[in-house]
Amino acid sequence: MLQLPPLSLYIHFPWCVAKCPYCDFNSHALNGELPEERYIDALLADLELDLPRVWGRTVHSIFMGGGTPSLFSAAAMDRLLSGVRARLPLAPGAEITLEANPGTVEHDRFEAYREAGINRVSLGIQSFNDRHLKTLGRIHSGGEAGRAVAAVKAAGFDNYNLDLMWALPGQTPAEALADLDRALDFGPPHLSHYQLTIEPNTVFAARPPVLPDEDTAGDMQEACAERLTAAGLQAYEVSAWARPGAMSRHNLNYWRFGDYLGLGAGAHGKITLPAEQRILRTRRKSHPRPYLKALDDLSFIAEEKTVEEADLVFEFFLNRLRLSEAFGLEEFAALTGLSPTRPAAALDRALALDLLSVRDERFETTAHGRRYLNDLQALFLP
């Protein structure tokens, strides 16, 4: 029987100062004035559309991502969050995260964001090395990145994340470690540490830079993992490290196959409907102009579809296998509504290949499975 998982809220802000050459997210360079008031109006009208599907449910986390949400003023965020609270109950102490980029936030604005109800900041540092930042198309310098972290801490945020990338064009293992050491100097409770990959439909895909070879990238990953572990952070997800108690609750809900409303241009959502015994995927209009125009007739949704049974198996494991924590098949059955025996053949294959281990009917990704995660996930494809 399909059961309700926790509910989160993802809100997308599609504008950036400039489009980074590696970025395949739904982001657009801001040309002209930011339509701040109208976009907040649109987000709240968009939320109204999904309310009948989530009556009585509590929101446990909110994540404002992009794009660059920190282009929006604290007053706009305050109006948005007040509007959300007026329409949906928030859990006591709900995690409310704002993505911010150094170079787009005046340092005294962090205090105002905190007063608006934001209690977690995720800073898109990527690197502290000016040469690498230039290659990545970032608009901030390494010095500005450091000052932004200091400003977040000075504003009273004890829950924050730093985003760092590794295996950058021309990067050596020593430079990757230097970036990591600079970040660790601030004592962050959470650090997202992920490898640069070349994604389709990006500038880097059209004009690929020279990346470190596979062996060098592997050396970087191993050395950085050792440094992070020595600093007291634990790898709870493929690219996420945290101190005890500081894991991102919002991202955990994604990986545990939880529900989330997706609001804003291009946002995706997942909603469980137990009465109808189905799970619904939603997607909003991607480009900011059609999305804003949809405020006139409330036509924000570009697509919604029921997830087919075969796809449910893959989607559950695609997400769940990213986490280091063990899981049981009762969890799979409750969150998909499918028989716990449904993925048996794929699980047996994963065990035989040493990609998974099992103990007391709890499955866990092995070190081999983490190294070849894509291969492990592919075993569950329809």
C-alpha positions as CSV (number, residue, x, y, z in Angstrom):
1,M,0.0,0.0,0.0
2,L,1.4,3.4,-1.1
3,Q,2.3,5.6,1.9
4,L,2.9,9.3,2.2
5,P,6.6,10.3,2.6
6,P,7.7,13.7,4.0
7,L,6.9,16.7,1.9
8,S,9.4,19.4,0.9
9,L,9.1,22.6,-1.3
10,Y,11.6,23.5,-4.0
11,I,11.4,27.0,-5.4
12,H,13.4,27.8,-8.5
13,F,14.9,31.3,-9.4
14,P,16.0,31.2,-13.1
15,W,18.2,34.2,-13.4
16,C,22.0,34.6,-13.1
17,V,24.3,37.5,-13.8
18,A,26.0,35.3,-16.4
19,K,25.6,31.7,-17.6
20,C,28.5,29.5,-16.6
21,P,30.0,27.4,-19.4
22,Y,29.6,24.1,-17.5
23,C,26.0,24.8,-16.3
24,D,23.1,22.7,-17.6
25,F,20.6,24.0,-15.0
26,N,17.6,26.1,-16.1
27,S,19.3,29.4,-15.7
28,H,19.3,32.5,-17.9
29,A,21.5,35.6,-18.0
30,L,19.7,38.6,-16.6
31,N,19.2,41.2,-19.2
32,G,17.5,44.3,-17.9
33,E,15.7,44.8,-14.6
34,L,14.9,41.8,-12.3
35,P,11.0,41.3,-12.3
36,E,11.1,40.7,-8.6
37,E,7.6,41.6,-7.6
38,R,5.9,39.8,-10.5
39,Y,8.0,36.7,-10.0
40,I,7.0,36.4,-6.4
41,D,3.3,36.9,-7.4
42,A,3.8,34.1,-9.9
43,L,5.3,31.7,-7.4
44,L,2.5,32.2,-4.9
45,A,-0.1,31.8,-7.6
46,D,1.8,28.6,-8.8
47,L,1.7,27.3,-5.2
48,E,-2.1,27.7,-5.1
49,L,-2.4,25.2,-8.0
50,D,-0.8,22.4,-6.1
51,L,-2.5,23.0,-2.7
52,P,-5.5,20.6,-3.4
53,R,-3.0,17.7,-3.8
54,V,-1.3,18.3,-0.5
55,W,-4.1,19.3,1.9
56,G,-3.2,18.6,5.5
57,R,0.4,17.8,4.8
58,T,3.3,19.6,6.6
59,V,6.3,21.0,4.8
60,H,9.5,19.9,6.4
61,S,12.0,21.8,4.3
62,I,12.2,24.6,1.7
63,F,15.0,25.0,-0.8
64,M,15.4,28.1,-2.9
65,G,17.7,27.3,-5.8
66,G,18.6,28.5,-9.2
67,G,19.9,30.2,-11.0
68,T,20.9,32.7,-8.4
69,P,18.2,33.3,-5.7
70,S,20.5,35.8,-4.0
71,L,19.8,38.3,-6.8
72,F,16.4,38.7,-5.0
73,S,16.2,41.1,-2.1
74,A,15.5,39.9,1.5
75,A,12.2,41.8,1.4
76,A,11.1,39.6,-1.6
77,M,12.1,36.5,0.2
78,D,10.2,37.6,3.3
79,R,7.1,38.1,1.2
80,L,7.5,34.8,-0.5
81,L,8.0,32.8,2.8
82,S,5.1,34.7,4.5
83,G,2.9,33.6,1.5
84,V,4.1,30.0,1.8
85,R,3.3,30.0,5.6
86,A,-0.2,31.4,4.9
87,R,-0.9,28.5,2.6
88,L,0.9,25.5,4.0
89,P,1.8,24.4,7.6
90,L,5.6,24.4,8.2
91,A,7.1,21.9,10.6
92,P,8.7,23.5,13.7
93,G,12.3,24.3,12.9
94,A,11.8,23.5,9.2
95,E,15.0,23.8,7.2
96,I,14.8,26.8,4.9
97,T,17.8,27.0,2.5
98,L,18.9,29.8,0.2
99,E,21.4,29.3,-2.6
100,A,23.8,32.3,-2.9
101,N,26.7,33.1,-5.1
102,P,29.7,35.3,-3.9
103,G,29.6,38.4,-5.9
104,T,25.8,38.7,-6.0
105,V,25.2,39.4,-2.4
106,E,26.1,42.5,-0.4
107,H,27.5,41.1,2.8
108,D,25.1,43.0,5.0
109,R,22.2,41.3,3.2
110,F,22.8,37.9,4.9
111,E,21.5,39.4,8.2
112,A,18.3,40.5,6.4
113,Y,17.8,37.0,4.8
114,R,18.1,35.5,8.3
115,E,15.5,37.9,9.6
116,A,13.2,36.8,6.7
117,G,13.2,33.3,8.1
118,I,16.0,31.7,6.1
119,N,18.1,29.4,8.4
120,R,20.5,27.8,6.0
121,V,22.7,29.2,3.2
122,S,24.4,27.2,0.4
123,L,27.3,29.2,-1.1
124,G,28.4,28.4,-4.7
125,I,32.1,28.7,-4.2
126,Q,33.3,26.1,-6.7
127,S,36.9,27.1,-6.2
128,F,39.1,29.6,-4.3
129,N,41.6,29.6,-7.2
130,D,41.2,32.7,-9.4
131,R,42.6,30.9,-12.5
132,H,40.1,28.1,-12.2
133,L,37.2,30.5,-11.4
134,K,37.9,32.4,-14.6
135,T,37.9,29.1,-16.6
136,L,34.6,28.2,-15.0
137,G,33.1,31.6,-15.9
138,R,32.4,32.5,-12.3
139,I,31.9,36.2,-11.5
140,H,33.7,36.2,-8.1
141,S,37.3,35.9,-7.1
142,G,38.8,33.6,-4.5
143,G,39.0,36.5,-2.1
144,E,35.4,37.4,-2.6
145,A,34.5,33.8,-1.9
146,G,36.3,33.8,1.4
147,R,34.7,37.1,2.4
148,A,31.2,35.7,1.6
149,V,31.8,32.7,3.8
150,A,32.9,35.0,6.6
151,A,29.9,37.1,6.1
152,V,27.5,34.1,6.3
153,K,29.1,33.1,9.6
154,A,29.0,36.7,11.0
155,A,25.3,36.9,10.2
156,G,24.7,34.1,12.6
157,F,24.2,31.2,10.2
158,D,25.6,28.1,12.0
159,N,24.0,25.9,9.3
160,Y,25.5,26.5,5.9
161,N,27.0,24.6,2.9
162,L,29.9,25.3,0.7
163,D,29.9,24.0,-2.9
164,L,33.3,22.9,-4.3
165,M,34.1,21.3,-7.6
166,W,37.1,19.1,-8.4
167,A,38.7,17.7,-11.6
168,L,38.6,21.2,-13.1
169,P,40.4,22.0,-16.4
170,G,44.1,22.0,-15.7
171,Q,43.7,21.3,-12.0
172,T,46.3,19.3,-10.2
173,P,45.6,17.1,-7.1
174,A,47.6,19.6,-5.0
175,E,45.3,22.4,-6.2
176,A,42.2,20.4,-5.5
177,L,43.5,19.8,-2.0
178,A,44.4,23.5,-1.6
179,D,40.8,24.4,-2.4
180,L,39.5,21.9,0.1
181,D,41.9,23.1,2.8
182,R,40.8,26.7,2.3
183,A,37.2,25.7,2.7
184,L,37.9,23.6,5.7
185,D,39.6,26.5,7.4
186,F,36.2,28.0,7.9
187,G,35.0,24.9,9.7
188,P,31.8,24.3,7.5
189,P,29.2,22.0,8.9
190,H,28.4,20.8,5.4
191,L,30.4,20.6,2.1
192,S,29.2,19.6,-1.3
193,H,32.2,18.2,-3.2
194,Y,31.5,17.1,-6.7
195,Q,33.4,16.3,-9.9
196,L,33.1,18.6,-12.9
197,T,31.4,16.7,-15.7
198,I,30.7,17.9,-19.2
199,E,27.0,18.1,-19.7
200,P,25.1,18.2,-23.1
201,N,23.9,21.6,-24.3
202,T,26.5,23.6,-22.5
203,V,29.4,25.8,-23.7
204,F,31.8,23.2,-22.4
205,A,30.1,20.5,-24.5
206,A,30.5,22.6,-27.6
207,R,34.1,23.5,-26.8
208,P,35.4,20.9,-24.4
209,P,38.2,21.9,-22.1
210,V,41.0,19.5,-21.2
211,L,40.1,17.8,-17.9
212,P,42.3,15.7,-15.7
213,D,42.6,12.1,-16.9
214,E,40.7,9.3,-15.1
215,D,43.7,8.3,-13.0
216,T,44.5,11.8,-11.9
217,A,40.8,12.5,-11.1
218,G,40.7,9.3,-9.1
219,D,43.8,10.4,-7.1
220,M,42.1,13.7,-6.4
221,Q,38.9,12.0,-5.2
222,E,40.8,9.7,-2.9
223,A,43.1,12.4,-1.4
224,C,40.2,14.8,-0.9
225,A,38.1,12.0,0.8
226,E,40.9,11.3,3.2
227,R,41.3,15.1,4.0
228,L,37.5,15.5,4.6
229,T,37.3,12.4,6.8
230,A,40.3,13.7,8.9
231,A,38.5,17.0,9.3
232,G,35.5,15.2,10.9
233,L,33.1,15.2,8.0
234,Q,31.2,12.1,6.9
235,A,30.2,11.2,3.4
236,Y,26.5,10.5,3.7
237,E,25.8,10.9,0.0
238,V,27.9,10.6,-3.2
239,S,28.9,14.2,-3.3
240,A,27.8,15.5,0.2
241,W,29.9,15.6,3.4
242,A,28.6,16.8,6.7
243,R,29.5,16.9,10.4
244,P,27.2,14.9,12.7
245,G,23.7,16.4,12.7
246,A,24.4,18.8,9.8
247,M,23.1,16.7,6.9
248,S,20.9,18.6,4.5
249,R,17.4,17.5,5.4
250,H,16.0,18.8,2.1
251,N,18.4,16.8,0.0
252,L,17.9,13.7,2.2
253,N,14.2,13.9,1.4
254,Y,15.1,13.7,-2.3
255,W,17.4,10.7,-1.9
256,R,15.0,8.9,0.3
257,F,12.3,9.2,-2.4
258,G,10.3,11.8,-0.5
259,D,7.7,14.2,-2.1
260,Y,8.4,17.8,-3.1
261,L,6.4,20.5,-4.7
262,G,8.4,22.2,-7.5
263,L,7.6,25.9,-8.0
264,G,9.1,28.4,-10.4
265,A,10.4,28.3,-14.0
266,G,11.4,24.8,-15.0
267,A,10.9,23.3,-11.5
268,H,10.2,19.6,-11.2
269,G,8.0,18.1,-8.5
270,K,7.0,14.7,-7.2
271,I,3.7,14.1,-5.4
272,T,2.3,10.9,-3.9
273,L,-1.4,10.4,-4.2
274,P,-2.3,7.3,-2.0
275,A,-6.0,7.6,-2.6
276,E,-5.3,7.1,-6.3
277,Q,-2.4,4.7,-5.8
278,R,-0.1,6.6,-8.0
279,I,2.9,9.0,-8.0
280,L,2.8,12.1,-10.1
281,R,5.7,14.0,-11.7
282,T,5.2,17.6,-12.6
283,R,7.2,20.2,-14.5
284,R,6.7,24.0,-14.8
285,K,7.3,26.0,-18.0
286,S,11.0,26.4,-18.3
287,H,11.7,29.9,-19.7
288,P,11.1,32.9,-17.4
289,R,9.0,34.8,-20.0
290,P,6.3,32.1,-20.6
291,Y,6.3,31.3,-16.9
292,L,5.7,35.0,-16.0
293,K,3.0,35.3,-18.7
294,A,1.3,32.2,-17.1
295,L,0.4,34.5,-14.2
296,D,-2.4,35.8,-16.5
297,D,-4.1,32.4,-16.9
298,L,-2.4,30.2,-14.3
299,S,-1.0,27.9,-17.0
300,F,2.3,27.4,-15.1
301,I,2.4,23.6,-15.6
302,A,4.1,22.4,-18.8
303,E,3.8,18.6,-18.0
304,E,2.4,16.2,-15.5
305,K,2.4,12.5,-15.7
306,T,1.9,9.4,-13.6
307,V,5.1,7.4,-13.0
308,E,4.8,3.9,-14.5
309,E,5.6,0.9,-12.3
310,A,8.8,0.0,-14.2
311,D,10.0,3.5,-13.9
312,L,9.2,3.6,-10.2
313,V,11.6,0.8,-9.5
314,F,14.4,2.7,-11.3
315,E,13.6,6.1,-9.8
316,F,13.6,4.7,-6.3
317,F,17.0,3.1,-6.6
318,L,18.4,5.9,-8.7
319,N,17.9,8.2,-5.7
320,R,18.2,5.8,-2.7
321,L,21.6,4.3,-3.8
322,R,23.2,7.7,-3.6
323,L,23.0,7.5,0.2
324,S,25.5,5.7,2.4
325,E,22.8,4.6,4.8
326,A,21.3,1.1,4.6
327,F,17.7,0.5,3.4
328,G,15.2,-2.3,3.6
329,L,12.7,-3.5,1.1
330,E,9.8,-2.5,3.3
331,E,10.9,1.1,2.6
332,F,10.8,0.4,-1.1
333,A,7.3,-1.1,-0.9
334,A,5.9,1.7,1.2
335,L,7.2,4.5,-1.1
336,T,6.4,2.9,-4.4
337,G,3.3,0.8,-3.6
338,L,5.0,-2.1,-5.3
339,S,5.7,-5.6,-4.0
340,P,9.0,-5.9,-2.1
341,T,9.9,-8.8,-4.4
342,R,9.8,-6.6,-7.5
343,P,13.5,-5.7,-7.6
344,A,14.7,-9.1,-6.5
345,A,16.6,-10.0,-9.7
346,A,18.4,-6.7,-9.9
347,L,19.3,-6.9,-6.2
348,D,20.7,-10.4,-6.6
349,R,22.8,-9.2,-9.5
350,A,24.1,-6.3,-7.5
351,L,25.1,-8.6,-4.6
352,A,26.8,-11.0,-7.0
353,L,28.9,-8.1,-8.4
354,D,29.8,-6.8,-4.9
355,L,28.0,-3.5,-5.7
356,L,25.7,-4.1,-2.7
357,S,26.0,-5.9,0.6
358,V,23.1,-7.2,2.8
359,R,22.9,-7.8,6.6
360,D,19.8,-8.4,8.6
361,E,17.7,-7.7,5.4
362,R,19.3,-4.3,5.1
363,F,21.0,-3.4,1.9
364,E,24.0,-1.0,1.6
365,T,26.2,0.2,-1.2
366,T,29.7,-1.2,-1.0
367,A,32.9,0.8,-1.6
368,H,33.0,-1.0,-5.0
369,G,29.4,0.1,-5.6
370,R,30.1,3.7,-4.7
371,R,33.0,3.7,-7.2
372,Y,30.8,2.3,-10.0
373,L,27.5,3.9,-8.9
374,N,26.3,4.4,-12.5
375,D,26.6,0.7,-13.2
376,L,24.8,-0.2,-10.0
377,Q,21.9,2.2,-10.7
378,A,21.7,0.9,-14.3
379,L,20.8,-2.6,-13.0
380,F,17.4,-1.3,-12.0
381,L,16.6,0.2,-15.4
382,P,13.2,-1.0,-16.9
